[in-house]
Amino acid sequence: VLSFGERSWAGIATRGSRVAAALIAAGVPASTVAAGAWCAAWRAEEAQRGYEAALEGIGRRTLDYARARGLPVVVVCGSLHVVHDEAINARIPALVRRNGALAVPADCFPTAAAPALERVPWGDARRALRAAVAARQAGTAFPVLISSFGCGPASFVEHSFGELLRGYPHTILESDGHGGAAGFVTRIQAFLQSVKQHLRDGQAGGAEG
């Protein structure tokens, strides 16, 4: 155990510091660990937690806004560099909005109730799938997976995405960053039509019950 006064790397790891635990697992030599290293790791993790909480706050406000106005919500899933980069995502989130729905990025959608999916080895993929599952659990948000080139982890994620959402409105769109939004207009419109029909069917079922 690397100990600095009353605090130690083991103590930080026990309190849930993933950063400190990762440093230990990585075999950081004691000679390179300065007295303030544990504090820097702790501050970094706290900052990350604050950042993630702020993202979730954006998602919750969007969900509240949509609920108050009767707008469907589309959860945009995929690797974050694809979801947030307009050069790659073909402006699909904007296209969703122009067709009467609100787009929420997967990293802003609340996922506390979703399973951890620990067997998924890629962080981006796990985040996307957990957001998709959480959307299905909510019953009022509908996932779109934006894939880029369909290779690497994406090829595995697409299959899992489809299986987890079987029987629930969802779609997968592949963008190579060159086609623009035009090629996705009819697909988004068809998807949103299925979403609206699903919501109508649910309302009708509730009224009959």
CYANA upper distance limits for C-alpha pairs under 8 A (distance plus 0.5 A):
  1 VAL  CA      8 SER  CA      7.33
  1 VAL  CA      9 TRP  CA      7.12
  1 VAL  CA     10 ALA  CA      6.71
  2 LEU  CA      8 SER  CA      6.19
  2 LEU  CA      9 TRP  CA      6.22
  2 LEU  CA     10 ALA  CA      7.94
  2 LEU  CA     30 ALA  CA      7.60
  3 SER  CA      7 ARG  CA      6.60
  3 SER  CA      8 SER  CA      4.72
  3 SER  CA      9 TRP  CA      7.13
  4 PHE  CA      8 SER  CA      6.16
  4 PHE  CA     35 ALA  CA      6.93
  7 ARG  CA     11 GLY  CA      6.85
  7 ARG  CA     12 ILE  CA      8.00
  8 SER  CA     12 ILE  CA      6.87
  8 SER  CA     38 TRP  CA      8.35
  9 TRP  CA     13 ALA  CA      6.66
  9 TRP  CA     20 ALA  CA      6.92
  9 TRP  CA     21 ALA  CA      8.08
  9 TRP  CA     24 ILE  CA      8.10
  9 TRP  CA     38 TRP  CA      7.28
 10 ALA  CA     14 THR  CA      6.57
 10 ALA  CA     21 ALA  CA      8.35
 11 GLY  CA     15 ARG  CA      6.86
 12 ILE  CA     16 GLY  CA      7.15
 12 ILE  CA     17 SER  CA      6.09
 12 ILE  CA     20 ALA  CA      7.03
 12 ILE  CA     21 ALA  CA      8.32
 12 ILE  CA     38 TRP  CA      8.13
 12 ILE  CA     42 TRP  CA      8.39
 13 ALA  CA     17 SER  CA      5.29
 13 ALA  CA     18 ARG  CA      7.16
 13 ALA  CA     20 ALA  CA      6.34
 13 ALA  CA     21 ALA  CA      5.64
 17 SER  CA     21 ALA  CA      6.72
 17 SER  CA     42 TRP  CA      7.33
 17 SER  CA     45 GLU  CA      7.62
 18 ARG  CA     22 ALA  CA      6.48
 18 ARG  CA     45 GLU  CA      8.22
 19 VAL  CA     23 LEU  CA      6.81
 19 VAL  CA     41 ALA  CA      6.49
 19 VAL  CA     42 TRP  CA      7.99
 19 VAL  CA     45 GLU  CA      7.21
 20 ALA  CA     24 ILE  CA      6.86
 20 ALA  CA     38 TRP  CA      7.35
 20 ALA  CA     41 ALA  CA      6.71
 20 ALA  CA     42 TRP  CA      8.05
 21 ALA  CA     25 ALA  CA      6.67
 22 ALA  CA     26 ALA  CA      6.48
 23 LEU  CA     27 GLY  CA      7.00
 23 LEU  CA     28 VAL  CA      6.41
 24 ILE  CA     28 VAL  CA      6.61
 28 VAL  CA     32 THR  CA      7.52
 28 VAL  CA     33 VAL  CA      7.77
 29 PRO  CA     33 VAL  CA      7.30
 33 VAL  CA     37 ALA  CA      6.55
 36 GLY  CA     40 ALA  CA      6.83
 37 ALA  CA     41 ALA  CA      6.71
 38 TRP  CA     42 TRP  CA      6.59
 39 CYS  CA     43 ARG  CA      6.59
 40 ALA  CA     44 ALA  CA      6.56
 41 ALA  CA     45 GLU  CA      6.75
 42 TRP  CA     46 GLU  CA      6.71
 43 ARG  CA     47 ALA  CA      6.59
 44 ALA  CA     48 GLN  CA      6.73
 45 GLU  CA     49 ARG  CA      6.66
 46 GLU  CA     50 GLY  CA      6.68
 47 ALA  CA     51 TYR  CA      6.65
 48 GLN  CA     52 GLU  CA      6.68
 49 ARG  CA     53 ALA  CA      6.62
 50 GLY  CA     54 ALA  CA      6.68
 51 TYR  CA     55 LEU  CA      6.83
 52 GLU  CA     56 GLU  CA      6.78
 52 GLU  CA    107 ASP  CA      8.43
 52 GLU  CA    108 CYS  CA      8.46
 53 ALA  CA     57 GLY  CA      6.68
 54 ALA  CA     58 ILE  CA      6.96
 55 LEU  CA     59 GLY  CA      7.01
 55 LEU  CA    107 ASP  CA      7.28
 55 LEU  CA    108 CYS  CA      5.25
 55 LEU  CA    109 PHE  CA      8.45
 56 GLU  CA     60 ARG  CA      6.68
 56 GLU  CA    107 ASP  CA      7.88
 56 GLU  CA    108 CYS  CA      5.09
 56 GLU  CA    109 PHE  CA      6.41
 56 GLU  CA    110 PRO  CA      6.21
 57 GLY  CA     61 ARG  CA      6.68
 57 GLY  CA    108 CYS  CA      7.88
 58 ILE  CA     62 THR  CA      6.71
 58 ILE  CA    108 CYS  CA      6.74
 59 GLY  CA     63 LEU  CA      6.69
 59 GLY  CA    104 VAL  CA      6.92
 59 GLY  CA    105 PRO  CA      8.45
 59 GLY  CA    108 CYS  CA      5.16
 59 GLY  CA    109 PHE  CA      5.56
 59 GLY  CA    110 PRO  CA      7.33
 60 ARG  CA     64 ASP  CA      6.64
 60 ARG  CA    108 CYS  CA      8.47
 60 ARG  CA    109 PHE  CA      7.78
 60 ARG  CA    110 PRO  CA      7.72
 61 ARG  CA     65 TYR  CA      6.61
 62 THR  CA     66 ALA  CA      6.64
 62 THR  CA    102 LEU  CA      8.24
 62 THR  CA    104 VAL  CA      7.88
 63 LEU  CA     67 ARG  CA      6.55
 63 LEU  CA     73 VAL  CA      7.75
 64 ASP  CA     68 ALA  CA      6.65
 65 TYR  CA     69 ARG  CA      6.92
 66 ALA  CA     70 GLY  CA      6.29
 66 ALA  CA     71 LEU  CA      5.23
 66 ALA  CA     72 PRO  CA      7.15
 66 ALA  CA     73 VAL  CA      7.37
 66 ALA  CA    102 LEU  CA      7.49
 67 ARG  CA     71 LEU  CA      6.84
 67 ARG  CA     72 PRO  CA      8.48
 71 LEU  CA    100 GLY  CA      7.46
 71 LEU  CA    101 ALA  CA      6.10
 71 LEU  CA    102 LEU  CA      7.38
 72 PRO  CA    100 GLY  CA      8.12
 72 PRO  CA    101 ALA  CA      5.50
 72 PRO  CA    102 LEU  CA      6.92
 72 PRO  CA    140 THR  CA      7.47
 72 PRO  CA    141 ALA  CA      7.20
 72 PRO  CA    142 PHE  CA      8.49
 72 PRO  CA    195 VAL  CA      8.13
 72 PRO  CA    196 LYS  CA      8.08
 73 VAL  CA    101 ALA  CA      6.21
 73 VAL  CA    102 LEU  CA      5.39
 73 VAL  CA    103 ALA  CA      6.49
 73 VAL  CA    104 VAL  CA      7.61
 73 VAL  CA    140 THR  CA      7.31
 73 VAL  CA    141 ALA  CA      5.22
 73 VAL  CA    142 PHE  CA      6.74
 74 VAL  CA     96 VAL  CA      8.10
 74 VAL  CA    101 ALA  CA      7.32
 74 VAL  CA    102 LEU  CA      6.49
 74 VAL  CA    103 ALA  CA      5.28
 74 VAL  CA    104 VAL  CA      6.64
 74 VAL  CA    141 ALA  CA      6.08
 74 VAL  CA    142 PHE  CA      5.28
 74 VAL  CA    143 PRO  CA      6.09
 74 VAL  CA    144 VAL  CA      7.20
 75 VAL  CA    103 ALA  CA      6.36
 75 VAL  CA    104 VAL  CA      5.37
 75 VAL  CA    105 PRO  CA      6.28
 75 VAL  CA    106 ALA  CA      6.39
 75 VAL  CA    109 PHE  CA      7.74
 75 VAL  CA    131 ALA  CA      7.93
 75 VAL  CA    132 ALA  CA      7.71
 75 VAL  CA    135 ALA  CA      7.70
 75 VAL  CA    141 ALA  CA      6.94
 75 VAL  CA    142 PHE  CA      6.27
 75 VAL  CA    143 PRO  CA      5.06
 75 VAL  CA    144 VAL  CA      6.56
 76 VAL  CA     83 VAL  CA      7.28
 76 VAL  CA     93 PRO  CA      7.78
 76 VAL  CA    103 ALA  CA      6.90
 76 VAL  CA    104 VAL  CA      6.39
 76 VAL  CA    105 PRO  CA      5.27
 76 VAL  CA    106 ALA  CA      6.06
 76 VAL  CA    143 PRO  CA      6.52
 76 VAL  CA    144 VAL  CA      5.59
 76 VAL  CA    145 LEU  CA      6.60
 76 VAL  CA    146 ILE  CA      7.60
 77 CYS  CA     83 VAL  CA      7.30
 77 CYS  CA    105 PRO  CA      6.99
 77 CYS  CA    106 ALA  CA      5.55
 77 CYS  CA    128 ALA  CA      5.41
 77 CYS  CA    129 LEU  CA      8.10
 77 CYS  CA    131 ALA  CA      7.73
 77 CYS  CA    132 ALA  CA      7.68
 77 CYS  CA    143 PRO  CA      7.13
 77 CYS  CA    144 VAL  CA      6.34
 77 CYS  CA    145 LEU  CA      5.10
 77 CYS  CA    146 ILE  CA      6.69
 78 GLY  CA     82 VAL  CA      7.11
 78 GLY  CA     83 VAL  CA      6.47
 78 GLY  CA    106 ALA  CA      7.98
 78 GLY  CA    124 ASP  CA      7.53
 78 GLY  CA    125 ALA  CA      7.34
 78 GLY  CA    128 ALA  CA      5.93
 78 GLY  CA    145 LEU  CA      5.98
 78 GLY  CA    146 ILE  CA      5.86
 78 GLY  CA    147 SER  CA      6.72
 79 SER  CA     83 VAL  CA      6.68
 79 SER  CA    124 ASP  CA      5.75
 79 SER  CA    125 ALA  CA      7.24
 79 SER  CA    128 ALA  CA      7.82
 79 SER  CA    147 SER  CA      8.20
 80 LEU  CA     84 HIS  CA      6.44
 80 LEU  CA    107 ASP  CA      8.34
 80 LEU  CA    124 ASP  CA      7.33
 81 HIS  CA     85 ASP  CA      6.38
 82 VAL  CA     86 GLU  CA      8.46
 82 VAL  CA     88 ILE  CA      6.09
 82 VAL  CA     89 ASN  CA      6.08
 82 VAL  CA    146 ILE  CA      7.68
 82 VAL  CA    147 SER  CA      7.95
 82 VAL  CA    148 SER  CA      7.48
 83 VAL  CA     88 ILE  CA      8.24
 83 VAL  CA     89 ASN  CA      6.27
 83 VAL  CA    105 PRO  CA      7.46
 83 VAL  CA    146 ILE  CA      7.33
 84 HIS  CA     89 ASN  CA      7.54
 84 HIS  CA    105 PRO  CA      8.37
 85 ASP  CA     89 ASN  CA      6.44
 86 GLU  CA     90 ALA  CA      6.37
 86 GLU  CA     91 ARG  CA      5.87
 87 ALA  CA     91 ARG  CA      8.22
 87 ALA  CA    177 GLY  CA      6.08
 87 ALA  CA    178 HIS  CA      8.31
 88 ILE  CA    148 SER  CA      8.04
 88 ILE  CA    175 SER  CA      6.99
 88 ILE  CA    176 ASP  CA      7.01
 88 ILE  CA    177 GLY  CA      4.56
 88 ILE  CA    178 HIS  CA      8.11
 89 ASN  CA     93 PRO  CA      8.40
 89 ASN  CA    146 ILE  CA      7.44
 89 ASN  CA    175 SER  CA      6.90
 89 ASN  CA    177 GLY  CA      7.17
 90 ALA  CA    175 SER  CA      7.19
 90 ALA  CA    177 GLY  CA      6.76
 90 ALA  CA    178 HIS  CA      8.29
 90 ALA  CA    179 GLY  CA      7.59
 90 ALA  CA    180 GLY  CA      5.25
 90 ALA  CA    181 ALA  CA      5.48
 91 ARG  CA     95 LEU  CA      6.79
 91 ARG  CA    180 GLY  CA      7.72
 91 ARG  CA    181 ALA  CA      6.42
 92 ILE  CA     96 VAL  CA      6.65
 92 ILE  CA    181 ALA  CA      6.89
 92 ILE  CA    184 PHE  CA      7.94
 93 PRO  CA     97 ARG  CA      6.97
 93 PRO  CA    103 ALA  CA      5.99
 94 ALA  CA     98 ARG  CA      6.75
 94 ALA  CA    103 ALA  CA      8.23
 95 LEU  CA     99 ASN  CA      6.87
 95 LEU  CA    181 ALA  CA      7.77
 95 LEU  CA    185 VAL  CA      7.66
 95 LEU  CA    188 ILE  CA      8.09
 96 VAL  CA    100 GLY  CA      7.26
 96 VAL  CA    101 ALA  CA      6.15
 96 VAL  CA    102 LEU  CA      7.07
 96 VAL  CA    103 ALA  CA      6.84
 96 VAL  CA    188 ILE  CA      7.26
 97 ARG  CA    101 ALA  CA      5.42
 97 ARG  CA    102 LEU  CA      5.77
 97 ARG  CA    103 ALA  CA      7.06
 99 ASN  CA    189 GLN  CA      7.39
 99 ASN  CA    192 LEU  CA      8.44
101 ALA  CA    192 LEU  CA      8.37
104 VAL  CA    108 CYS  CA      7.00
104 VAL  CA    109 PHE  CA      7.08
105 PRO  CA    109 PHE  CA      7.11
106 ALA  CA    127 ARG  CA      7.53
106 ALA  CA    128 ALA  CA      6.40
106 ALA  CA    131 ALA  CA      6.06
106 ALA  CA    132 ALA  CA      8.38
107 ASP  CA    127 ARG  CA      7.56
107 ASP  CA    128 ALA  CA      8.34
107 ASP  CA    131 ALA  CA      8.21
109 PHE  CA    131 ALA  CA      6.75
110 PRO  CA    131 ALA  CA      7.77
110 PRO  CA    134 ALA  CA      7.78
111 THR  CA    130 ARG  CA      6.84
111 THR  CA    131 ALA  CA      6.26
111 THR  CA    134 ALA  CA      5.98
113 ALA  CA    134 ALA  CA      7.15
114 ALA  CA    130 ARG  CA      6.30
114 ALA  CA    131 ALA  CA      8.04
114 ALA  CA    133 VAL  CA      6.67
114 ALA  CA    134 ALA  CA      5.65
114 ALA  CA    137 GLN  CA      8.33
115 PRO  CA    130 ARG  CA      7.32
116 ALA  CA    130 ARG  CA      7.66
117 LEU  CA    126 ARG  CA      7.00
117 LEU  CA    130 ARG  CA      7.65
118 GLU  CA    126 ARG  CA      8.20
120 VAL  CA    125 ALA  CA      7.60
120 VAL  CA    126 ARG  CA      6.23
121 PRO  CA    125 ALA  CA      8.36
121 PRO  CA    126 ARG  CA      7.85
122 TRP  CA    126 ARG  CA      6.56
122 TRP  CA    153 PRO  CA      7.99
123 GLY  CA    127 ARG  CA      6.65
124 ASP  CA    128 ALA  CA      6.71
125 ALA  CA    129 LEU  CA      6.64
125 ALA  CA    153 PRO  CA      7.80
125 ALA  CA    154 ALA  CA      8.19
125 ALA  CA    157 VAL  CA      6.85
126 ARG  CA    130 ARG  CA      6.48
127 ARG  CA    131 ALA  CA      6.64
128 ALA  CA    132 ALA  CA      6.75
128 ALA  CA    145 LEU  CA      8.46
129 LEU  CA    133 VAL  CA      6.68
129 LEU  CA    157 VAL  CA      8.19
129 LEU  CA    160 SER  CA      8.32
129 LEU  CA    161 PHE  CA      6.81
130 ARG  CA    134 ALA  CA      6.53
131 ALA  CA    135 ALA  CA      6.56
132 ALA  CA    136 ARG  CA      6.90
132 ALA  CA    142 PHE  CA      8.08
132 ALA  CA    143 PRO  CA      6.02
132 ALA  CA    161 PHE  CA      7.98
132 ALA  CA    165 LEU  CA      8.12
133 VAL  CA    137 GLN  CA      6.70
133 VAL  CA    164 LEU  CA      7.38
133 VAL  CA    165 LEU  CA      7.83
134 ALA  CA    138 ALA  CA      6.65
135 ALA  CA    139 GLY  CA      6.78
135 ALA  CA    140 THR  CA      7.47
135 ALA  CA    141 ALA  CA      5.44
135 ALA  CA    142 PHE  CA      6.48
135 ALA  CA    143 PRO  CA      7.27
136 ARG  CA    140 THR  CA      8.01
136 ARG  CA    141 ALA  CA      7.30
136 ARG  CA    142 PHE  CA      7.42
136 ARG  CA    165 LEU  CA      7.73
136 ARG  CA    168 TYR  CA      7.69
140 THR  CA    199 LEU  CA      8.36
142 PHE  CA    169 PRO  CA      6.71
142 PHE  CA    170 HIS  CA      6.45
142 PHE  CA    195 VAL  CA      7.76
143 PRO  CA    169 PRO  CA      8.01
143 PRO  CA    170 HIS  CA      5.63
143 PRO  CA    171 THR  CA      7.38
144 VAL  CA    170 HIS  CA      6.21
144 VAL  CA    171 THR  CA      5.54
144 VAL  CA    172 ILE  CA      6.26
144 VAL  CA    173 LEU  CA      7.78
145 LEU  CA    158 GLU  CA      8.25
145 LEU  CA    161 PHE  CA      8.42
145 LEU  CA    171 THR  CA      6.89
145 LEU  CA    172 ILE  CA      5.19
145 LEU  CA    173 LEU  CA      6.62
146 ILE  CA    172 ILE  CA      6.57
146 ILE  CA    173 LEU  CA      5.45
146 ILE  CA    174 GLU  CA      6.18
146 ILE  CA    175 SER  CA      7.46
147 SER  CA    154 ALA  CA      6.82
147 SER  CA    172 ILE  CA      7.70
147 SER  CA    173 LEU  CA      6.60
147 SER  CA    174 GLU  CA      5.09
147 SER  CA    175 SER  CA      6.71
148 SER  CA    154 ALA  CA      8.00
148 SER  CA    174 GLU  CA      6.04
148 SER  CA    175 SER  CA      5.61
148 SER  CA    176 ASP  CA      6.15
148 SER  CA    177 GLY  CA      8.37
149 PHE  CA    174 GLU  CA      7.06
149 PHE  CA    175 SER  CA      7.13
149 PHE  CA    176 ASP  CA      6.30
150 GLY  CA    154 ALA  CA      5.84
150 GLY  CA    155 SER  CA      5.75
150 GLY  CA    174 GLU  CA      7.42
151 CYS  CA    155 SER  CA      5.65
152 GLY  CA    156 PHE  CA      8.06
153 PRO  CA    157 VAL  CA      6.68
154 ALA  CA    158 GLU  CA      6.53
155 SER  CA    159 HIS  CA      7.55
156 PHE  CA    160 SER  CA      7.08
157 VAL  CA    161 PHE  CA      6.31
158 GLU  CA    162 GLY  CA      6.72
158 GLU  CA    172 ILE  CA      7.89
159 HIS  CA    163 GLU  CA      6.81
160 SER  CA    164 LEU  CA      6.53
161 PHE  CA    165 LEU  CA      6.77
162 GLY  CA    166 ARG  CA      6.38
162 GLY  CA    170 HIS  CA      8.47
165 LEU  CA    169 PRO  CA      7.91
165 LEU  CA    170 HIS  CA      7.41
169 PRO  CA    191 PHE  CA      7.95
169 PRO  CA    194 SER  CA      7.03
169 PRO  CA    195 VAL  CA      6.43
169 PRO  CA    198 HIS  CA      7.96
170 HIS  CA    191 PHE  CA      7.71
171 THR  CA    191 PHE  CA      7.39
173 LEU  CA    184 PHE  CA      8.41
175 SER  CA    179 GLY  CA      7.80
179 GLY  CA    183 GLY  CA      7.35
181 ALA  CA    185 VAL  CA      7.12
183 GLY  CA    187 ARG  CA      8.49
184 PHE  CA    188 ILE  CA      6.52
185 VAL  CA    189 GLN  CA      6.66
186 THR  CA    190 ALA  CA      6.51
187 ARG  CA    191 PHE  CA      6.57
188 ILE  CA    192 LEU  CA      6.59
189 GLN  CA    193 GLN  CA      6.63
190 ALA  CA    194 SER  CA      6.91
191 PHE  CA    195 VAL  CA      6.83
192 LEU  CA    196 LYS  CA      6.65
193 GLN  CA    197 GLN  CA      6.67
194 SER  CA    198 HIS  CA      6.58
195 VAL  CA    199 LEU  CA      6.77
196 LYS  CA    200 ARG  CA      6.60
197 GLN  CA    201 ASP  CA      6.53
198 HIS  CA    202 GLY  CA      6.71
199 LEU  CA    203 GLN  CA      6.74
200 ARG  CA    204 ALA  CA      6.61
201 ASP  CA    205 GLY  CA      6.56
202 GLY  CA    206 GLY  CA      6.64
203 GLN  CA    207 ALA  CA      6.69
204 ALA  CA    208 GLU  CA      6.73
205 GLY  CA    209 GLY  CA      6.62
